[in-house]
Amino acid sequence: MKMKIMNITNIDKFFGAIDQCEGKVELITKNGDVYNLKSKLSQFVSFTKIYFEGTIPVVELVTHNPSDVKKIVNYMSDN
């Protein structure tokens, strides 16, 4: 499932939600690059490129396990 996440201010909490996901979670960049966010290296590389002024304005994610959508939605509602 594709979704957009806006205004990520707590990256540790965001990655905590991603780490709880059971399936693959991918970040799609504006340029069409795809990063597997279950990989710590990919987390570092992808967010180093898009992190500005302490807030990440918007990211597009693709989840491959339907139960993972709820985990990310819970993160968004708590954020």
KEKOLTI-719282 format. One record per atom (N, C-alpha, C): residue number from 1; residue in three letters; atom name; x, y, z. Coordinates in Angstrom, 1 decimal. Layout:
// residues N
+-----+--------+-------+--------+--------+--------+
| num | residu | atome |      u |      v |      w |
+-----+--------+-------+--------+--------+--------+
| NUM |    ALA |    CA |      X |      Y |      Z |
...
+-----+--------+-------+--------+--------+--------+
***
This chain:
// residues 79
+-----+--------+-------+--------+--------+--------+
| num | residu | atome |      u |      v |      w |
+-----+--------+-------+--------+--------+--------+
|   1 |    MET |     N |    0.8 |   -1.2 |    0.0 |
|   1 |    MET |    CA |    0.0 |    0.0 |    0.0 |
|   1 |    MET |     C |    0.9 |    1.2 |    0.0 |
|   2 |    LYS |     N |    0.6 |    2.2 |   -0.8 |
|   2 |    LYS |    CA |    1.3 |    3.5 |   -0.9 |
|   2 |    LYS |     C |    0.7 |    4.5 |    0.1 |
|   3 |    MET |     N |    1.5 |    5.2 |    0.7 |
|   3 |    MET |    CA |    1.0 |    6.3 |    1.6 |
|   3 |    MET |     C |    2.0 |    7.4 |    1.7 |
|   4 |    LYS |     N |    1.5 |    8.6 |    2.0 |
|   4 |    LYS |    CA |    2.4 |    9.7 |    2.3 |
|   4 |    LYS |     C |    2.4 |   10.1 |    3.7 |
|   5 |    ILE |     N |    3.6 |   10.3 |    4.3 |
|   5 |    ILE |    CA |    3.8 |   10.7 |    5.7 |
|   5 |    ILE |     C |    4.3 |   12.1 |    5.7 |
|   6 |    MET |     N |    3.7 |   13.0 |    6.5 |
|   6 |    MET |    CA |    4.1 |   14.4 |    6.5 |
|   6 |    MET |     C |    4.6 |   14.8 |    7.8 |
|   7 |    ASN |     N |    5.5 |   15.8 |    7.8 |
|   7 |    ASN |    CA |    6.1 |   16.4 |    8.9 |
|   7 |    ASN |     C |    6.7 |   15.5 |   10.0 |
|   8 |    ILE |     N |    7.6 |   14.7 |    9.6 |
|   8 |    ILE |    CA |    8.3 |   13.8 |   10.5 |
|   8 |    ILE |     C |    9.3 |   14.7 |   11.3 |
|   9 |    THR |     N |    9.1 |   14.8 |   12.6 |
|   9 |    THR |    CA |    9.9 |   15.6 |   13.4 |
|   9 |    THR |     C |   10.8 |   14.7 |   14.4 |
|  10 |    ASN |     N |   10.3 |   13.5 |   14.6 |
|  10 |    ASN |    CA |   11.1 |   12.6 |   15.5 |
|  10 |    ASN |     C |   11.5 |   11.4 |   14.7 |
|  11 |    ILE |     N |   12.7 |   11.5 |   14.1 |
|  11 |    ILE |    CA |   13.1 |   10.4 |   13.2 |
|  11 |    ILE |     C |   13.3 |    9.1 |   14.0 |
|  12 |    ASP |     N |   13.8 |    9.1 |   15.2 |
|  12 |    ASP |    CA |   13.9 |    7.9 |   16.0 |
|  12 |    ASP |     C |   12.6 |    7.2 |   16.2 |
|  13 |    LYS |     N |   11.6 |    7.9 |   16.5 |
|  13 |    LYS |    CA |   10.2 |    7.4 |   16.7 |
|  13 |    LYS |     C |    9.7 |    6.8 |   15.4 |
|  14 |    PHE |     N |    9.9 |    7.5 |   14.3 |
|  14 |    PHE |    CA |    9.5 |    7.1 |   13.0 |
|  14 |    PHE |     C |   10.2 |    5.7 |   12.6 |
|  15 |    PHE |     N |   11.5 |    5.7 |   12.8 |
|  15 |    PHE |    CA |   12.2 |    4.4 |   12.5 |
|  15 |    PHE |     C |   11.9 |    3.3 |   13.5 |
|  16 |    GLY |     N |   11.5 |    3.7 |   14.7 |
|  16 |    GLY |    CA |   10.9 |    2.7 |   15.7 |
|  16 |    GLY |     C |    9.7 |    2.0 |   15.1 |
|  17 |    ALA |     N |    8.8 |    2.8 |   14.5 |
|  17 |    ALA |    CA |    7.6 |    2.3 |   13.9 |
|  17 |    ALA |     C |    8.0 |    1.4 |   12.7 |
|  18 |    ILE |     N |    8.9 |    1.8 |   11.9 |
|  18 |    ILE |    CA |    9.4 |    1.0 |   10.7 |
|  18 |    ILE |     C |   10.0 |   -0.3 |   11.2 |
|  19 |    ASP |     N |   10.8 |   -0.3 |   12.3 |
|  19 |    ASP |    CA |   11.4 |   -1.5 |   12.8 |
|  19 |    ASP |     C |   10.4 |   -2.5 |   13.3 |
|  20 |    GLN |     N |    9.2 |   -2.0 |   13.7 |
|  20 |    GLN |    CA |    8.2 |   -3.0 |   14.2 |
|  20 |    GLN |     C |    7.4 |   -3.6 |   13.0 |
|  21 |    CYS |     N |    7.5 |   -3.1 |   11.8 |
|  21 |    CYS |    CA |    6.9 |   -3.7 |   10.7 |
|  21 |    CYS |     C |    7.4 |   -5.0 |   10.4 |
|  22 |    GLU |     N |    6.6 |   -5.9 |    9.9 |
|  22 |    GLU |    CA |    7.0 |   -7.3 |    9.6 |
|  22 |    GLU |     C |    7.4 |   -7.5 |    8.2 |
|  23 |    GLY |     N |    6.9 |   -6.7 |    7.3 |
|  23 |    GLY |    CA |    7.2 |   -6.8 |    5.9 |
|  23 |    GLY |     C |    8.2 |   -5.7 |    5.4 |
|  24 |    LYS |     N |    8.4 |   -5.7 |    4.1 |
|  24 |    LYS |    CA |    9.3 |   -4.7 |    3.6 |
|  24 |    LYS |     C |    8.6 |   -3.3 |    3.6 |
|  25 |    VAL |     N |    9.3 |   -2.2 |    3.9 |
|  25 |    VAL |    CA |    8.8 |   -0.9 |    3.9 |
|  25 |    VAL |     C |    9.8 |   -0.1 |    3.0 |
|  26 |    GLU |     N |    9.3 |    0.5 |    1.9 |
|  26 |    GLU |    CA |   10.2 |    1.2 |    1.0 |
|  26 |    GLU |     C |    9.8 |    2.7 |    1.0 |
|  27 |    LEU |     N |   10.9 |    3.5 |    0.9 |
|  27 |    LEU |    CA |   10.8 |    4.9 |    0.7 |
|  27 |    LEU |     C |   10.9 |    5.2 |   -0.8 |
|  28 |    ILE |     N |   10.0 |    6.0 |   -1.4 |
|  28 |    ILE |    CA |   10.2 |    6.4 |   -2.7 |
|  28 |    ILE |     C |   10.5 |    7.9 |   -2.8 |
|  29 |    THR |     N |   11.7 |    8.2 |   -3.4 |
|  29 |    THR |    CA |   12.1 |    9.6 |   -3.4 |
|  29 |    THR |     C |   11.4 |   10.4 |   -4.6 |
|  30 |    LYS |     N |   11.6 |   11.7 |   -4.5 |
|  30 |    LYS |    CA |   11.1 |   12.5 |   -5.6 |
|  30 |    LYS |     C |   11.7 |   12.1 |   -7.0 |
|  31 |    ASN |     N |   12.9 |   11.6 |   -7.0 |
|  31 |    ASN |    CA |   13.6 |   11.2 |   -8.2 |
|  31 |    ASN |     C |   13.2 |    9.8 |   -8.6 |
|  32 |    GLY |     N |   12.4 |    9.1 |   -7.8 |
|  32 |    GLY |    CA |   12.0 |    7.7 |   -8.1 |
|  32 |    GLY |     C |   12.9 |    6.7 |   -7.5 |
|  33 |    ASP |     N |   13.9 |    7.1 |   -6.7 |
|  33 |    ASP |    CA |   14.8 |    6.1 |   -6.1 |
|  33 |    ASP |     C |   14.0 |    5.4 |   -5.0 |
|  34 |    VAL |     N |   14.3 |    4.1 |   -4.8 |
|  34 |    VAL |    CA |   13.6 |    3.3 |   -3.8 |
|  34 |    VAL |     C |   14.6 |    2.8 |   -2.8 |
|  35 |    TYR |     N |   14.3 |    3.0 |   -1.5 |
|  35 |    TYR |    CA |   15.1 |    2.6 |   -0.4 |
|  35 |    TYR |     C |   14.3 |    1.7 |    0.5 |
|  36 |    ASN |     N |   14.9 |    0.5 |    0.9 |
|  36 |    ASN |    CA |   14.3 |   -0.4 |    1.8 |
|  36 |    ASN |     C |   14.6 |    0.1 |    3.2 |
|  37 |    LEU |     N |   13.6 |    0.6 |    3.9 |
|  37 |    LEU |    CA |   13.7 |    1.2 |    5.2 |
|  37 |    LEU |     C |   13.9 |    0.2 |    6.3 |
|  38 |    LYS |     N |   13.9 |   -1.1 |    6.0 |
|  38 |    LYS |    CA |   14.2 |   -2.1 |    7.0 |
|  38 |    LYS |     C |   15.7 |   -2.2 |    7.2 |
|  39 |    SER |     N |   16.4 |   -1.7 |    6.3 |
|  39 |    SER |    CA |   17.9 |   -1.7 |    6.3 |
|  39 |    SER |     C |   18.4 |   -0.4 |    7.0 |
|  40 |    LYS |     N |   19.2 |   -0.6 |    8.0 |
|  40 |    LYS |    CA |   19.7 |    0.6 |    8.8 |
|  40 |    LYS |     C |   20.6 |    1.5 |    7.9 |
|  41 |    LEU |     N |   21.3 |    0.9 |    7.0 |
|  41 |    LEU |    CA |   22.1 |    1.7 |    6.0 |
|  41 |    LEU |     C |   21.2 |    2.5 |    5.1 |
|  42 |    SER |     N |   20.2 |    1.9 |    4.6 |
|  42 |    SER |    CA |   19.2 |    2.6 |    3.8 |
|  42 |    SER |     C |   18.5 |    3.7 |    4.5 |
|  43 |    GLN |     N |   18.2 |    3.5 |    5.8 |
|  43 |    GLN |    CA |   17.6 |    4.6 |    6.6 |
|  43 |    GLN |     C |   18.5 |    5.8 |    6.7 |
|  44 |    PHE |     N |   19.8 |    5.5 |    7.0 |
|  44 |    PHE |    CA |   20.8 |    6.6 |    7.1 |
|  44 |    PHE |     C |   20.9 |    7.3 |    5.8 |
|  45 |    VAL |     N |   21.1 |    6.6 |    4.7 |
|  45 |    VAL |    CA |   21.4 |    7.2 |    3.4 |
|  45 |    VAL |     C |   20.2 |    8.0 |    3.0 |
|  46 |    SER |     N |   19.0 |    7.4 |    3.0 |
|  46 |    SER |    CA |   17.8 |    8.1 |    2.5 |
|  46 |    SER |     C |   17.5 |    9.3 |    3.3 |
|  47 |    PHE |     N |   17.5 |    9.3 |    4.6 |
|  47 |    PHE |    CA |   17.1 |   10.4 |    5.4 |
|  47 |    PHE |     C |   18.2 |   11.5 |    5.5 |
|  48 |    THR |     N |   19.4 |   11.1 |    5.3 |
|  48 |    THR |    CA |   20.5 |   12.1 |    5.2 |
|  48 |    THR |     C |   20.3 |   13.0 |    4.0 |
|  49 |    LYS |     N |   19.8 |   12.5 |    2.9 |
|  49 |    LYS |    CA |   19.6 |   13.2 |    1.7 |
|  49 |    LYS |     C |   18.3 |   14.2 |    1.8 |
|  50 |    ILE |     N |   17.3 |   13.8 |    2.6 |
|  50 |    ILE |    CA |   16.1 |   14.6 |    2.6 |
|  50 |    ILE |     C |   15.8 |   15.4 |    3.8 |
|  51 |    TYR |     N |   16.7 |   15.2 |    4.8 |
|  51 |    TYR |    CA |   16.5 |   15.9 |    6.1 |
|  51 |    TYR |     C |   16.9 |   17.3 |    6.1 |
|  52 |    PHE |     N |   16.0 |   18.2 |    6.3 |
|  52 |    PHE |    CA |   16.3 |   19.7 |    6.3 |
|  52 |    PHE |     C |   15.7 |   20.3 |    7.5 |
|  53 |    GLU |     N |   16.4 |   21.1 |    8.3 |
|  53 |    GLU |    CA |   15.9 |   22.0 |    9.3 |
|  53 |    GLU |     C |   15.2 |   21.2 |   10.4 |
|  54 |    GLY |     N |   15.5 |   20.0 |   10.7 |
|  54 |    GLY |    CA |   14.9 |   19.2 |   11.8 |
|  54 |    GLY |     C |   13.5 |   18.6 |   11.4 |
|  55 |    THR |     N |   13.0 |   18.9 |   10.3 |
|  55 |    THR |    CA |   11.7 |   18.3 |    9.9 |
|  55 |    THR |     C |   11.8 |   17.7 |    8.5 |
|  56 |    ILE |     N |   11.2 |   16.6 |    8.3 |
|  56 |    ILE |    CA |   11.1 |   16.0 |    7.0 |
|  56 |    ILE |     C |    9.6 |   16.3 |    6.5 |
|  57 |    PRO |     N |    9.5 |   17.2 |    5.5 |
|  57 |    PRO |    CA |    8.1 |   17.6 |    5.2 |
|  57 |    PRO |     C |    7.2 |   16.6 |    4.7 |
|  58 |    VAL |     N |    7.6 |   15.7 |    3.8 |
|  58 |    VAL |    CA |    6.8 |   14.6 |    3.3 |
|  58 |    VAL |     C |    7.6 |   13.5 |    2.7 |
|  59 |    VAL |     N |    7.2 |   12.3 |    2.9 |
|  59 |    VAL |    CA |    7.8 |   11.1 |    2.3 |
|  59 |    VAL |     C |    6.7 |   10.2 |    1.8 |
|  60 |    GLU |     N |    7.1 |    9.4 |    0.7 |
|  60 |    GLU |    CA |    6.1 |    8.5 |    0.2 |
|  60 |    GLU |     C |    6.7 |    7.1 |    0.6 |
|  61 |    LEU |     N |    5.8 |    6.3 |    1.2 |
|  61 |    LEU |    CA |    6.2 |    4.9 |    1.6 |
|  61 |    LEU |     C |    5.3 |    3.9 |    0.9 |
|  62 |    VAL |     N |    5.9 |    2.7 |    0.7 |
|  62 |    VAL |    CA |    5.1 |    1.6 |    0.2 |
|  62 |    VAL |     C |    5.3 |    0.5 |    1.2 |
|  63 |    THR |     N |    4.2 |   -0.1 |    1.7 |
|  63 |    THR |    CA |    4.3 |   -1.2 |    2.6 |
|  63 |    THR |     C |    3.9 |   -2.5 |    1.9 |
|  64 |    HIS |     N |    4.4 |   -3.6 |    2.2 |
|  64 |    HIS |    CA |    4.1 |   -4.8 |    1.5 |
|  64 |    HIS |     C |    3.3 |   -5.8 |    2.3 |
|  65 |    ASN |     N |    3.1 |   -5.5 |    3.6 |
|  65 |    ASN |    CA |    2.4 |   -6.3 |    4.5 |
|  65 |    ASN |     C |    1.2 |   -5.5 |    5.0 |
|  66 |    PRO |     N |    0.0 |   -5.9 |    4.8 |
|  66 |    PRO |    CA |   -1.2 |   -5.1 |    5.2 |
|  66 |    PRO |     C |   -1.2 |   -4.7 |    6.7 |
|  67 |    SER |     N |   -0.7 |   -5.6 |    7.5 |
|  67 |    SER |    CA |   -0.7 |   -5.3 |    9.0 |
|  67 |    SER |     C |    0.2 |   -4.2 |    9.3 |
|  68 |    ASP |     N |    1.2 |   -3.9 |    8.5 |
|  68 |    ASP |    CA |    2.2 |   -2.9 |    8.8 |
|  68 |    ASP |     C |    1.6 |   -1.5 |    8.6 |
|  69 |    VAL |     N |    0.5 |   -1.4 |    7.8 |
|  69 |    VAL |    CA |   -0.1 |   -0.1 |    7.6 |
|  69 |    VAL |     C |   -0.6 |    0.5 |    8.9 |
|  70 |    LYS |     N |   -1.2 |   -0.4 |    9.7 |
|  70 |    LYS |    CA |   -1.7 |    0.0 |   11.1 |
|  70 |    LYS |     C |   -0.6 |    0.6 |   11.9 |
|  71 |    LYS |     N |    0.6 |   -0.1 |   11.9 |
|  71 |    LYS |    CA |    1.7 |    0.4 |   12.7 |
|  71 |    LYS |     C |    2.1 |    1.8 |   12.3 |
|  72 |    ILE |     N |    2.2 |    2.1 |   11.0 |
|  72 |    ILE |    CA |    2.6 |    3.4 |   10.5 |
|  72 |    ILE |     C |    1.5 |    4.4 |   10.8 |
|  73 |    VAL |     N |    0.2 |    4.0 |   10.7 |
|  73 |    VAL |    CA |   -0.9 |    4.9 |   11.0 |
|  73 |    VAL |     C |   -0.9 |    5.3 |   12.5 |
|  74 |    ASN |     N |   -0.6 |    4.3 |   13.3 |
|  74 |    ASN |    CA |   -0.4 |    4.6 |   14.8 |
|  74 |    ASN |     C |    0.7 |    5.6 |   15.1 |
|  75 |    TYR |     N |    1.8 |    5.4 |   14.3 |
|  75 |    TYR |    CA |    2.9 |    6.4 |   14.5 |
|  75 |    TYR |     C |    2.4 |    7.8 |   14.1 |
|  76 |    MET |     N |    1.7 |    7.9 |   13.0 |
|  76 |    MET |    CA |    1.2 |    9.2 |   12.5 |
|  76 |    MET |     C |    0.2 |    9.8 |   13.5 |
|  77 |    SER |     N |   -0.6 |    9.0 |   14.1 |
|  77 |    SER |    CA |   -1.6 |    9.6 |   15.1 |
|  77 |    SER |     C |   -0.9 |   10.0 |   16.4 |
|  78 |    ASP |     N |    0.2 |    9.3 |   16.8 |
|  78 |    ASP |    CA |    0.9 |    9.7 |   18.0 |
|  78 |    ASP |     C |    1.9 |   10.8 |   17.8 |
|  79 |    ASN |     N |    2.2 |   11.1 |   16.6 |
|  79 |    ASN |    CA |    3.3 |   12.0 |   16.3 |
|  79 |    ASN |     C |    2.8 |   13.5 |   16.4 |
+-----+--------+-------+--------+--------+--------+
***
